[in-house]
Amino acid sequence: MSRLITLGAALLAFTAYSVGARAQSAPPDAPVVNVGEQPSDSGESATDLAKKLQNPVGDLYSFPFQNNTNFNYGPNKGTQDILNVQPVIPIHINEDWNIITRTILPLIWQPSLQPSANTVPFGTGPITFSAFLSPKNPTNGWLWAVGPVFQVPTISDKTLGSNVWGAGPTAAIVYMKGPWVAGALANNVWSLGGTQGLGGTRYNTFLVQPFVNYNFGGGWYVGSSPIITANWLTSGNNAWTLPLGALAGRVVKIGGKLPVNFSLGAYYNALRPEFGSTWQLRTQVTLIF
């Protein structure tokens, strides 16, 4: 139990230690962390990078590790932990258009759900893959993106998701002006086949992630980015998860060259399914390339 609760904090600490060790290996006269607003020899300022990361269809190669610790989950009020490995790879079609690919692979530590179901303590969930077609440059601060989303049945156990492929549409809209980055990302995924009823493998799920961030400079920012979901095969309030909360983070440049984003957030689930968690601790470390 305690290992699950502290996994997010441990991830941040381990990554900070690793990049710190790399910085210490630099020559004594080399800058360790570039926290100012002037771009370094390696590119953009920390705040410019933070704003690009806050844009879900930003033209930026990044490798986020997002850890979500869900408290009071399941019939026994246990702690669930999900580490999302989610690389973002932009593909440049021409000088005007990009395709932004986003892949999410969940690694799940599951509490016991007995007597509801026999569960495994650890496994992989289904992969979600999205490909957004987007203009390369915003218009009057606005940027849009559309494309397909696919769910790939990479589950290691039936209690961790469906073993059926799924597909649907996805879209995003972003507004960027001054220190502000705001917008929303949404998708709906239908299973391509599957079985109905209790324990069935069919699904019809909706996700929308509104976000708003304010950037202070020096790579610091605060904001909110709740992940709102609905299961259309379930009726009433039991279908929805509605988190309310906030986050804070910073982008730093280790050795003046290696940009890394650290963020920490907490969300209370004002609406949730019967056995959904009451609140969530979200920690994230993002390597930027």
C-alpha positions in Angstrom: 0.0 0.0 0.0 2.6 2.5 1.0 4.7 1.7 -2.1 1.8 2.6 -4.3 1.0 5.9 -2.4 4.6 7.1 -2.7 5.3 5.9 -6.3 4.6 9.3 -7.9 6.9 11.1 -5.4 9.6 8.4 -5.9 9.4 8.9 -9.7 10.0 12.6 -9.3 12.9 12.1 -6.9 14.6 9.4 -9.0 14.4 11.6 -12.1 15.7 14.6 -10.3 18.6 12.6 -8.9 19.4 11.2 -12.3 19.5 14.6 -14.1 21.3 16.1 -11.1 24.0 13.5 -11.4 24.4 14.4 -15.1 24.7 18.1 -14.2 27.4 17.4 -11.6 29.5 15.7 -14.3 29.8 19.0 -16.2 32.9 21.1 -15.9 33.0 23.4 -12.8 32.5 26.6 -14.8 29.5 25.2 -16.7 26.0 26.5 -15.7 24.0 23.8 -13.9 20.5 25.1 -14.4 19.3 27.8 -16.8 16.2 29.3 -15.1 16.2 32.6 -16.9 14.2 33.8 -19.8 17.1 34.2 -22.2 17.4 31.3 -24.7 20.5 29.2 -24.2 22.8 28.0 -27.0 20.6 24.8 -27.2 17.4 26.6 -28.1 14.3 28.1 -26.5 13.8 29.5 -23.0 12.4 27.3 -20.2 9.1 29.3 -20.3 8.8 28.9 -24.1 9.2 25.1 -23.7 6.7 25.0 -20.8 4.1 26.7 -23.0 4.7 24.3 -25.9 4.3 21.3 -23.5 1.0 22.7 -22.3 -0.2 22.6 -25.9 -1.3 19.0 -26.5 -0.6 19.4 -30.2 2.6 21.4 -29.9 5.4 20.9 -32.3 7.7 19.4 -29.7 9.3 16.0 -29.2 8.7 15.0 -25.6 8.6 11.9 -23.4 6.2 12.3 -20.5 6.0 9.9 -17.5 2.7 10.7 -15.9 1.9 8.9 -12.6 -1.7 8.9 -11.2 -2.3 7.7 -7.7 -6.0 7.1 -7.1 -7.1 6.9 -3.5 -10.1 5.0 -2.1 -10.5 3.0 -5.3 -12.6 -0.1 -5.6 -15.0 -1.9 -3.2 -12.3 -2.2 -0.5 -11.2 1.5 -0.8 -7.7 0.6 -1.9 -5.0 2.6 -3.7 -4.6 2.2 -7.4 -1.5 3.5 -9.2 -1.2 4.1 -13.0 2.0 5.2 -14.7 1.3 6.4 -18.2 4.2 6.3 -20.5 3.2 8.7 -23.3 5.7 9.8 -25.9 4.7 12.7 -28.2 6.2 12.6 -31.7 5.4 15.4 -34.3 5.7 14.5 -38.0 6.3 17.5 -40.3 4.3 17.1 -43.5 5.4 20.4 -45.0 6.0 24.0 -43.9 2.3 24.5 -43.1 1.0 21.2 -41.6 2.0 18.7 -38.9 0.8 15.4 -37.7 1.2 15.1 -33.9 1.2 11.5 -32.6 0.4 10.8 -29.0 0.8 7.3 -27.5 -0.3 6.3 -24.0 0.7 3.0 -22.4 -0.7 2.5 -18.9 1.3 0.4 -16.3 -1.2 -0.4 -13.6 -0.7 -1.4 -10.0 -4.1 -2.6 -8.9 -5.5 -3.1 -5.3 -7.6 -6.1 -4.6 -11.1 -5.9 -5.9 -12.4 -9.0 -4.1 -15.2 -10.0 -3.5 -16.1 -8.1 -6.7 -13.4 -9.7 -8.9 -10.1 -11.5 -8.7 -7.4 -9.1 -9.7 -3.7 -9.1 -10.5 -1.4 -6.7 -8.6 0.3 -5.3 -11.7 -0.1 -5.3 -15.5 -0.5 -3.3 -18.6 -3.7 -1.6 -19.8 -4.8 -0.9 -23.3 -2.7 1.5 -25.4 -4.3 4.7 -26.7 -2.9 6.1 -29.9 -3.9 9.4 -31.4 -2.8 11.2 -34.6 -3.7 14.9 -34.9 -3.6 16.8 -38.2 -2.8 20.4 -37.2 -1.6 23.7 -38.8 2.0 24.4 -38.0 1.3 28.0 -37.0 -1.6 29.4 -34.9 -4.0 32.1 -36.3 -4.6 35.0 -33.9 -3.4 32.8 -31.1 -5.7 29.9 -32.0 -4.6 26.4 -33.0 -6.9 23.4 -33.9 -6.3 19.7 -34.6 -8.4 16.7 -35.6 -7.7 13.1 -36.3 -8.4 9.5 -35.3 -7.8 7.7 -32.0 -7.3 4.0 -31.6 -7.4 1.7 -28.6 -5.1 -1.3 -28.8 -5.8 -4.4 -26.7 -2.5 -4.7 -24.9 -4.0 -5.8 -21.6 -2.0 -8.3 -19.6 -5.1 -9.4 -17.6 -8.9 -9.1 -18.3 -9.4 -7.0 -15.1 -7.2 -4.2 -16.6 -9.4 -3.5 -19.7 -11.0 -4.9 -22.8 -9.3 -7.3 -25.2 -11.1 -5.7 -28.2 -9.8 -3.0 -30.6 -11.5 0.4 -30.6 -11.5 3.5 -32.7 -13.1 7.0 -32.9 -12.5 10.7 -33.5 -10.4 13.1 -31.5 -9.9 16.8 -31.7 -8.2 19.7 -29.8 -8.4 23.4 -29.7 -5.8 25.7 -28.1 -5.5 29.4 -27.4 -2.1 30.9 -26.6 -1.6 34.6 -25.7 1.0 36.1 -23.5 1.4 34.0 -20.4 -1.8 32.0 -21.0 -2.3 28.6 -22.6 -5.8 27.3 -22.6 -8.0 24.9 -24.5 -9.4 21.4 -24.6 -8.8 17.9 -26.0 -11.6 15.4 -26.6 -12.2 12.0 -28.0 -14.8 9.2 -28.1 -13.8 5.5 -28.6 -16.1 2.7 -29.6 -15.2 -0.9 -29.4 -15.0 -2.8 -32.7 -17.1 -5.7 -31.6 -17.0 -7.4 -28.2 -19.6 -8.9 -25.9 -22.4 -7.2 -23.9 -23.5 -7.5 -20.3 -21.7 -7.9 -17.0 -18.1 -8.7 -17.6 -18.5 -8.0 -21.3 -15.7 -6.5 -23.5 -17.7 -3.9 -25.4 -17.1 -0.2 -24.5 -18.2 3.3 -25.6 -16.1 5.9 -23.7 -15.8 9.7 -23.9 -12.9 11.8 -22.6 -12.5 15.6 -22.5 -9.5 17.3 -20.9 -10.0 21.1 -20.6 -6.8 22.9 -19.5 -5.7 26.4 -18.5 -2.2 27.4 -17.5 -0.6 30.7 -16.5 3.2 31.0 -17.0 5.2 33.2 -14.6 8.6 33.1 -16.3 11.7 31.2 -15.4 9.8 28.0 -16.4 7.3 28.2 -13.5 3.6 27.8 -14.2 0.3 26.9 -12.5 -2.9 25.6 -13.9 -5.6 22.9 -14.1 -6.0 20.0 -16.4 -8.7 17.6 -15.2 -9.5 14.5 -17.2 -13.3 14.2 -17.4 -14.5 10.8 -18.6 -17.9 9.1 -19.3 -18.9 5.5 -19.9 -21.9 5.6 -22.2 -22.8 2.0 -21.5 -23.5 3.0 -17.8 -26.5 5.0 -16.8 -26.8 8.1 -14.6 -24.1 9.8 -12.5 -22.3 6.4 -12.3 -21.1 7.0 -15.8 -19.1 10.1 -15.1 -15.8 11.0 -13.5 -15.5 14.7 -12.9 -12.2 15.8 -11.2 -11.7 19.3 -9.7 -8.2 20.5 -8.8 -5.0 22.3 -9.8 -1.4 21.7 -10.6 2.0 23.5 -10.5 5.2 22.9 -12.3 8.5 24.1 -13.8 10.7 23.5 -16.7 14.4 23.6 -16.0 17.4 23.2 -18.2 20.0 20.9 -16.7 23.5 21.9 -17.6 21.9 24.7 -19.7 21.0 22.0 -22.3 18.7 19.2 -21.1 15.2 20.5 -20.6 13.0 18.6 -18.1 9.5 19.4 -16.9 8.3 18.6 -13.3 4.7 19.0 -12.3 2.5 18.1 -9.3 -1.3 18.2 -9.1 -4.2 17.0 -7.0 -7.8 16.5 -8.0 -11.0 15.6 -6.1 -13.6 13.6 -8.0 -16.8 15.5 -7.5 -18.6 12.9 -9.7 -17.4 9.3 -9.8 -18.7 5.8 -10.4 -19.7 3.7 -7.4 -16.2 2.2 -6.9 -14.3 5.1 -8.4 -11.5 6.9 -6.4 -12.4 9.9 -4.3 -9.2 11.9 -5.3 -6.1 11.7 -7.3 -2.4 12.7 -6.9 -0.8 13.4 -10.3 3.0 13.7 -10.7 4.7 14.1 -14.0 8.3 14.1 -15.4 8.7 15.0 -19.0 12.0 14.8 -21.0 12.1 17.3 -23.8 14.1 16.7 -27.0 
